Amino acid sequence: MLAIIQAAGWPIWLLLTASMIALSLIIERLLYLRRSRILPPNLLNEVVRVYHNGKIDESVIGTLEKNSPLGRVLAAGLHNVNAPRDVMKESIEEAGRGTAHDLERFLTTLGTIATLAPLMGLFGTVVGMIEIFGAQNATGANPAQLAHGISVALYNTGFGLAIAMPALVFYRHFRALVDSFIIDMEQQAVKFVDLVHGNRY
């Protein structure tokens, strides 16, 4: 591996840095974006039970906010449970926007790496081509320098594509996952509002 890095020249270090960042972000998002963590299965039923029992206080709301992203959204509804339907719904929507922003964290960086990695590989390819042309002199080409230039060109192109492809796949996967979580949260929040204000239709 070290021999490949040396053969690829200095541009490879940019790609290696990008690959380490992308791998860290992918692992972090895989651990964070789990359905059981974002949308605990029985949380809405528990919140409804607490509401019907009339046991709503600041400690219950605070615990709910720390429970999960869905808990944060439902806690905003509980804060305004005695307010008109529109006020309650607006507070839930505001909490939902903040939660959606947290779910999308680091995805822009991952998408940027997926887009940028092939360009960084192309940059390494251009550096390699410059070295190839630099190997030409009046007496002909220097074989060692020519071989090094070809290595730089090909290895960087390969590394750029190898980084971009999985980064793009995971970026698309996480985007779809976040979108589905947001839709599920909206549906559960609307269900909660309907339960609280069902008599106001």
Backbone bond lengths (Angstrom), bond angles and torsions (degrees), N, CA, C in turn:
res aa  C-N    CA-C-N  psi(-1)  N-CA   C-N-CA  omega(-1)  CA-C   N-CA-C  phi
1 M - - - 1.463 - - 1.530 111.21 -
2 L 1.335 115.33 -42.93 1.464 120.10 179.27 1.526 110.74 -62.15
3 A 1.343 115.51 -37.22 1.472 119.82 179.02 1.529 110.70 -64.17
4 I 1.338 116.43 -38.14 1.468 120.53 178.16 1.522 110.42 -65.46
5 I 1.332 116.07 -43.03 1.465 120.43 179.82 1.528 110.22 -62.25
6 Q 1.330 115.47 -43.29 1.465 119.20 178.45 1.528 111.04 -64.58
7 A 1.340 116.73 -39.42 1.467 120.48 -179.88 1.528 111.29 -68.44
8 A 1.334 116.55 -29.18 1.463 120.07 -177.53 1.523 112.79 -78.48
9 G 1.329 117.64 -14.30 1.463 120.50 177.20 1.523 113.21 80.43
10 W 1.326 115.53 -178.51 1.470 120.56 -174.09 1.531 114.25 -64.89
11 P 1.344 121.69 -28.92 1.479 118.66 -179.88 1.536 113.81 -60.50
12 I 1.343 116.46 -21.31 1.466 119.39 -177.77 1.527 111.87 -65.55
13 W 1.353 116.85 -25.77 1.462 119.86 -178.18 1.526 111.23 -65.61
14 L 1.327 117.01 -32.84 1.471 120.33 175.04 1.525 110.16 -63.04
15 L 1.330 115.42 -42.98 1.467 119.88 -179.68 1.525 111.79 -69.38
16 L 1.315 116.82 -38.70 1.467 119.77 178.48 1.532 110.80 -64.28
17 T 1.333 116.69 -40.19 1.467 120.37 176.82 1.531 110.48 -61.94
18 A 1.344 116.11 -45.77 1.468 120.68 178.68 1.527 111.02 -61.46
19 S 1.337 116.92 -39.08 1.474 120.06 -178.72 1.526 111.17 -67.24
20 M 1.345 117.19 -38.05 1.469 120.21 178.93 1.527 111.25 -67.39
21 I 1.341 116.13 -40.26 1.463 119.85 177.50 1.528 109.86 -64.02
22 A 1.333 116.34 -46.55 1.473 120.69 -179.60 1.529 110.99 -60.52
23 L 1.334 117.12 -43.65 1.467 120.52 -179.99 1.527 111.12 -63.20
24 S 1.327 116.65 -41.62 1.474 120.52 178.55 1.524 111.09 -62.28
25 L 1.331 116.37 -43.35 1.465 120.55 -179.35 1.530 111.04 -66.41
26 I 1.327 116.47 -39.88 1.474 120.40 -179.83 1.529 110.36 -63.94
27 I 1.323 116.87 -45.03 1.467 120.63 179.68 1.533 110.37 -63.74
28 E 1.352 116.19 -44.68 1.469 120.22 -179.64 1.523 111.43 -61.10
29 R 1.341 116.68 -44.84 1.468 120.60 -179.20 1.531 111.78 -69.13
30 L 1.339 117.42 -35.68 1.465 120.30 177.20 1.530 111.04 -62.45
31 L 1.333 116.13 -39.28 1.462 120.50 179.29 1.525 111.77 -73.17
32 Y 1.345 116.82 -36.36 1.468 120.36 -175.92 1.529 112.42 -81.30
33 L 1.316 116.93 -44.28 1.471 120.22 -173.47 1.528 111.62 -86.06
34 R 1.333 114.76 62.29 1.466 120.09 174.12 1.521 108.18 -105.18
35 R 1.322 115.96 136.25 1.467 120.48 -175.03 1.530 111.29 -56.80
36 S 1.325 117.19 -41.65 1.472 119.84 -178.25 1.526 111.67 -64.80
37 R 1.322 116.52 -25.54 1.462 120.58 -179.81 1.535 111.49 -85.69
38 I 1.328 116.33 -37.00 1.460 120.96 -177.39 1.530 111.37 -82.56
39 L 1.347 115.81 -44.07 1.465 121.93 -176.73 1.531 110.19 -126.17
40 P 1.326 118.15 76.20 1.474 119.48 178.35 1.526 110.30 -53.33
41 P 1.336 118.54 132.03 1.462 121.52 -168.02 1.529 116.35 -59.75
42 N 1.326 119.15 -38.39 1.473 120.48 -174.95 1.524 113.29 -107.01
43 L 1.334 116.55 14.87 1.468 119.14 -174.17 1.526 112.19 -65.40
44 L 1.325 117.57 -43.75 1.468 119.96 -179.20 1.528 110.74 -60.07
45 N 1.333 117.22 -43.35 1.474 120.60 179.15 1.525 111.35 -61.54
46 E 1.335 116.88 -38.80 1.468 120.71 179.08 1.521 111.10 -66.74
47 V 1.348 115.94 -41.12 1.469 120.04 179.31 1.529 110.19 -65.05
48 V 1.317 116.95 -41.27 1.467 121.20 178.31 1.526 110.06 -62.89
49 R 1.344 116.81 -41.37 1.466 120.45 179.18 1.531 111.07 -63.68
50 V 1.338 116.04 -42.53 1.468 120.23 177.97 1.527 110.19 -62.37
51 Y 1.325 116.28 -40.88 1.477 120.68 179.16 1.533 110.84 -63.17
52 H 1.325 117.21 -45.90 1.469 120.81 -179.20 1.525 112.06 -66.43
53 N 1.344 116.02 -31.49 1.465 119.73 178.69 1.532 112.22 -79.13
54 G 1.344 116.68 -11.25 1.462 121.29 179.76 1.508 113.99 70.09
55 K 1.343 116.74 25.50 1.472 120.57 -177.38 1.527 111.84 -98.09
56 I 1.326 116.58 41.06 1.461 120.37 -177.26 1.527 109.00 -91.07
57 D 1.337 116.56 118.11 1.457 121.72 172.11 1.529 108.41 -142.38
58 E 1.322 116.24 177.52 1.470 120.30 -174.88 1.521 112.66 -62.99
59 S 1.341 117.28 -34.20 1.472 119.50 -179.64 1.526 110.84 -67.62
60 V 1.341 116.79 -39.62 1.466 121.02 178.39 1.526 109.92 -65.08
61 I 1.336 116.51 -44.36 1.469 120.88 -179.99 1.520 110.60 -65.68
62 G 1.336 116.75 -40.49 1.470 120.63 178.61 1.518 111.79 -63.42
63 T 1.329 117.06 -42.12 1.468 121.40 177.02 1.526 110.97 -63.22
64 L 1.317 115.66 -41.21 1.468 121.03 179.66 1.531 111.04 -64.19
65 E 1.334 117.41 -40.20 1.465 121.44 179.38 1.518 111.71 -61.78
66 K 1.337 116.51 -35.92 1.474 120.69 -178.58 1.519 112.25 -83.85
67 N 1.326 117.27 -11.15 1.459 121.44 -174.83 1.522 112.77 -64.39
68 S 1.330 116.90 -49.12 1.471 121.66 -173.29 1.523 108.55 -173.13
69 P 1.338 118.13 170.11 1.467 120.04 173.88 1.535 112.72 -57.80
70 L 1.345 117.21 -41.25 1.463 120.00 176.47 1.524 110.27 -62.84
71 G 1.332 116.28 -39.97 1.464 120.68 177.81 1.518 111.93 -59.50
72 R 1.351 116.92 -38.16 1.461 121.15 178.58 1.536 110.66 -62.46
73 V 1.329 115.40 -41.29 1.470 120.41 -179.70 1.533 110.50 -67.17
74 L 1.330 116.71 -45.91 1.468 120.31 -179.47 1.534 111.47 -68.63
75 A 1.338 116.93 -32.15 1.472 120.51 177.36 1.524 110.54 -63.95
76 A 1.333 116.97 -36.64 1.468 120.11 176.54 1.527 110.29 -62.29
77 G 1.343 116.44 -36.76 1.460 120.38 176.14 1.520 111.88 -67.17
78 L 1.342 116.79 -42.18 1.470 120.65 179.26 1.523 111.93 -64.28
79 H 1.348 116.36 -34.56 1.470 120.48 177.02 1.525 110.93 -57.05
80 N 1.327 115.54 -35.07 1.464 120.88 -174.93 1.528 111.76 -115.31
81 V 1.327 116.22 31.35 1.460 120.75 -174.21 1.535 112.35 -64.60
82 N 1.338 116.84 -26.52 1.466 120.27 179.91 1.520 112.86 -96.55
83 A 1.322 116.38 -0.11 1.462 121.02 179.19 1.533 109.53 -83.29
84 P 1.342 117.20 166.87 1.474 119.43 176.07 1.527 111.20 -59.42
85 R 1.323 115.32 159.49 1.462 121.75 -176.93 1.536 112.31 -53.86
86 D 1.344 116.35 -44.48 1.464 120.34 -177.48 1.526 112.06 -62.78
87 V 1.327 116.24 -40.35 1.473 120.70 179.72 1.523 110.19 -65.77
88 M 1.339 115.46 -45.14 1.467 120.29 179.62 1.527 110.88 -61.58
89 K 1.331 115.52 -44.21 1.457 120.31 -179.01 1.527 111.09 -64.95
90 E 1.336 116.58 -39.85 1.467 120.70 -179.68 1.526 111.10 -65.53
91 S 1.338 117.18 -40.07 1.472 120.48 179.32 1.530 110.47 -65.58
92 I 1.334 116.38 -37.30 1.464 120.62 177.31 1.525 110.42 -66.32
93 E 1.328 116.86 -40.79 1.468 120.66 179.69 1.523 111.33 -64.43
94 E 1.340 116.54 -40.03 1.475 120.46 177.80 1.526 110.81 -63.04
95 A 1.335 116.02 -45.22 1.467 120.14 177.66 1.524 110.45 -63.18
96 G 1.335 116.45 -37.77 1.463 121.49 179.00 1.514 112.18 -63.18
97 R 1.346 116.90 -39.68 1.468 120.19 178.58 1.525 111.11 -63.99
98 G 1.345 115.81 -42.79 1.472 119.52 177.72 1.518 111.74 -64.49
99 T 1.328 116.56 -39.77 1.463 121.50 179.20 1.526 110.68 -66.27
100 A 1.333 116.79 -41.62 1.470 121.04 178.61 1.523 110.48 -61.05
101 H 1.336 116.02 -38.51 1.473 119.88 178.12 1.529 110.67 -62.68
102 D 1.333 117.03 -40.93 1.474 120.75 178.01 1.525 111.56 -65.12
103 L 1.334 116.85 -39.72 1.468 120.48 179.94 1.524 111.72 -65.79
104 E 1.331 116.50 -31.78 1.471 121.41 -178.25 1.526 112.77 -86.45
105 R 1.324 117.30 0.69 1.463 121.19 -177.41 1.530 110.94 -56.97
106 F 1.302 116.33 136.89 1.481 126.10 178.32 1.529 114.10 74.24
107 L 1.338 118.47 -9.08 1.465 118.93 -177.77 1.528 111.04 -68.84
108 T 1.327 117.24 -34.51 1.466 120.32 177.43 1.526 110.51 -62.76
109 T 1.335 116.15 -41.47 1.469 120.17 178.82 1.520 110.73 -63.80
110 L 1.333 116.57 -42.98 1.468 120.30 179.39 1.531 110.67 -64.47
111 G 1.323 116.91 -41.86 1.458 120.69 177.64 1.524 111.68 -64.02
112 T 1.337 116.48 -37.18 1.466 120.98 178.40 1.520 110.65 -64.95
113 I 1.335 116.97 -42.23 1.471 120.27 178.43 1.521 110.30 -63.72
114 A 1.341 116.63 -41.21 1.471 120.55 179.05 1.525 111.22 -60.88
115 T 1.330 116.56 -35.95 1.460 120.89 179.82 1.527 111.73 -79.92
116 L 1.330 115.10 -36.88 1.462 120.27 -172.48 1.530 113.78 -81.79
117 A 1.337 117.49 -29.06 1.468 120.72 -175.01 1.534 113.32 -56.91
118 P 1.343 119.86 -45.34 1.473 117.92 177.51 1.527 112.81 -63.53
119 L 1.338 116.34 -33.80 1.470 119.69 177.73 1.521 111.06 -68.11
120 M 1.337 115.88 -37.61 1.467 119.45 176.28 1.524 110.24 -66.17
121 G 1.355 116.19 -38.15 1.465 119.92 175.15 1.514 111.43 -63.78
122 L 1.331 116.01 -39.08 1.469 120.61 177.49 1.524 110.99 -65.20
123 F 1.329 115.73 -37.29 1.464 119.74 176.35 1.530 110.39 -61.14
124 G 1.344 115.98 -43.92 1.467 119.72 177.00 1.515 111.52 -62.87
125 T 1.341 115.98 -35.93 1.465 120.40 177.77 1.525 110.44 -63.41
126 V 1.340 116.45 -42.98 1.471 120.83 178.76 1.526 110.40 -63.35
127 V 1.342 116.53 -41.32 1.477 120.03 177.41 1.528 109.79 -60.15
128 G 1.353 115.76 -42.85 1.467 120.08 178.50 1.521 112.07 -63.27
129 M 1.325 117.20 -39.75 1.470 120.85 178.48 1.525 111.04 -65.46
130 I 1.335 115.42 -38.01 1.474 118.77 176.91 1.523 110.03 -61.82
131 E 1.336 116.12 -40.88 1.467 119.68 178.81 1.525 111.09 -65.91
132 I 1.350 116.37 -36.15 1.468 119.94 178.23 1.523 109.98 -62.66
133 F 1.331 116.49 -46.79 1.465 119.51 179.30 1.524 111.48 -68.86
134 G 1.320 116.11 -29.62 1.462 119.67 177.01 1.519 112.15 -70.03
135 A 1.331 116.32 -20.67 1.471 119.98 178.99 1.528 111.83 -74.67
136 Q 1.330 116.72 -14.34 1.468 120.46 179.94 1.526 109.46 -79.25
137 N 1.312 115.94 133.87 1.463 120.27 174.15 1.529 108.63 -144.82
138 A 1.303 116.23 -174.35 1.477 120.51 -174.53 1.520 112.03 -62.54
139 T 1.317 117.22 -30.61 1.475 120.26 -176.91 1.529 112.05 -91.10
140 G 1.346 116.45 -0.68 1.468 119.44 -178.24 1.514 110.76 118.22
141 A 1.313 116.42 -168.86 1.464 121.32 -176.43 1.512 111.20 -88.15
142 N 1.331 115.68 143.95 1.456 121.88 172.80 1.528 106.87 -84.24
143 P 1.346 118.74 111.58 1.469 120.84 -173.67 1.537 113.66 -58.17
144 A 1.318 116.58 -40.60 1.471 119.43 -178.51 1.519 110.84 -65.78
145 Q 1.322 116.45 -43.74 1.460 120.79 -179.98 1.531 110.60 -68.18
146 L 1.334 115.32 -36.67 1.467 120.84 177.96 1.536 110.61 -63.35
147 A 1.324 115.67 -45.32 1.472 120.73 179.29 1.522 110.98 -63.58
148 H 1.340 116.59 -39.80 1.466 120.25 179.38 1.529 110.39 -64.30
149 G 1.320 116.57 -42.78 1.468 120.82 179.14 1.520 111.62 -61.45
150 I 1.332 117.03 -40.84 1.476 120.86 178.35 1.537 110.10 -65.89
151 S 1.337 117.18 -40.86 1.471 121.15 177.80 1.520 111.42 -60.28
152 V 1.341 115.29 -46.63 1.469 119.40 179.32 1.525 110.34 -58.73
153 A 1.346 115.86 -45.35 1.467 120.62 -177.45 1.528 111.43 -62.64
154 L 1.323 117.45 -48.12 1.467 120.54 -173.67 1.522 113.03 -76.79
155 Y 1.316 117.11 -43.58 1.464 119.80 -178.81 1.525 111.32 -62.48
156 N 1.305 118.19 -42.39 1.464 120.52 -178.91 1.518 111.89 -66.43
157 T 1.337 116.44 -39.79 1.462 119.37 175.99 1.529 110.27 -60.76
158 G 1.334 115.87 -47.26 1.465 120.80 179.97 1.507 112.67 -61.55
159 F 1.334 117.33 -45.48 1.465 121.11 179.82 1.530 110.89 -63.84
160 G 1.328 116.72 -41.86 1.462 120.19 179.68 1.515 112.02 -58.68
161 L 1.338 116.23 -45.01 1.468 120.38 179.26 1.527 111.20 -69.66
162 A 1.336 116.88 -38.24 1.469 120.90 -179.36 1.529 111.54 -64.74
163 I 1.324 117.46 -31.13 1.467 120.98 177.85 1.527 110.29 -79.92
164 A 1.332 116.07 -42.43 1.467 120.67 -173.75 1.526 112.51 -65.71
165 M 1.324 117.78 -40.20 1.466 119.88 -173.47 1.532 113.22 -63.83
166 P 1.347 119.65 -53.56 1.475 117.66 177.95 1.527 112.85 -66.55
167 A 1.336 117.06 -34.80 1.469 119.46 178.84 1.524 110.56 -61.50
168 L 1.326 116.61 -41.47 1.467 120.63 179.38 1.528 111.31 -67.54
169 V 1.342 116.66 -41.03 1.468 120.95 179.02 1.530 110.01 -60.84
170 F 1.336 117.38 -47.29 1.468 120.42 -178.76 1.526 111.12 -69.30
171 Y 1.333 117.22 -36.18 1.463 119.63 177.34 1.524 110.25 -59.86
172 R 1.332 116.65 -47.84 1.477 120.54 179.64 1.535 110.61 -63.39
173 H 1.333 115.82 -41.06 1.468 120.36 -179.94 1.529 110.79 -61.77
174 F 1.341 116.44 -47.86 1.467 120.21 -178.76 1.525 111.41 -65.68
175 R 1.332 117.51 -37.10 1.470 120.49 178.96 1.537 109.89 -62.43
176 A 1.339 115.98 -45.51 1.470 120.15 179.12 1.526 110.65 -64.12
177 L 1.337 116.55 -39.08 1.466 121.42 179.96 1.529 110.84 -63.97
178 V 1.330 115.92 -46.72 1.466 120.71 179.60 1.526 110.51 -61.96
179 D 1.319 117.15 -43.73 1.476 120.69 178.75 1.528 111.17 -59.42
180 S 1.339 116.71 -42.33 1.476 119.55 179.73 1.530 110.91 -67.89
181 F 1.335 117.92 -37.06 1.466 120.81 177.27 1.529 110.89 -63.54
182 I 1.338 115.95 -42.78 1.463 120.25 -178.40 1.526 110.41 -63.88
183 I 1.330 116.91 -42.43 1.467 120.72 178.47 1.524 110.68 -62.57
184 D 1.351 116.88 -44.78 1.469 120.59 178.87 1.529 111.35 -62.17
185 M 1.341 116.82 -41.11 1.466 120.61 178.95 1.521 111.09 -63.32
186 E 1.344 115.72 -42.79 1.470 120.15 178.25 1.533 110.76 -60.08
187 Q 1.330 116.00 -43.72 1.467 120.11 -178.70 1.523 111.20 -63.83
188 Q 1.333 116.70 -43.01 1.464 119.60 -179.82 1.526 111.55 -68.88
189 A 1.340 115.97 -36.74 1.462 119.68 178.42 1.528 110.97 -66.22
190 V 1.323 117.17 -42.24 1.475 121.62 177.91 1.527 110.19 -63.07
191 K 1.327 116.01 -39.46 1.471 120.67 178.35 1.539 110.17 -61.84
192 F 1.323 115.85 -41.15 1.464 120.49 179.22 1.532 110.93 -65.49
193 V 1.337 116.68 -44.39 1.468 120.61 177.76 1.521 110.07 -60.35
194 D 1.328 116.77 -42.92 1.470 120.93 179.85 1.531 111.62 -63.00
195 L 1.333 116.37 -37.90 1.474 119.99 179.15 1.523 110.68 -66.16
196 V 1.351 115.32 -40.64 1.468 119.77 -178.31 1.526 111.20 -71.92
197 H 1.327 116.15 -43.03 1.466 120.83 -173.39 1.534 111.65 -111.37
198 G 1.299 116.23 28.06 1.462 119.90 -177.19 1.514 113.56 -60.63
199 N 1.327 116.57 -27.40 1.463 120.36 -178.03 1.518 112.91 -85.50
200 R 1.348 117.12 5.65 1.463 119.18 -175.37 1.515 112.86 -104.15
201 Y 1.335 117.93 7.13 1.467 120.36 178.22 1.518 109.30 -71.61
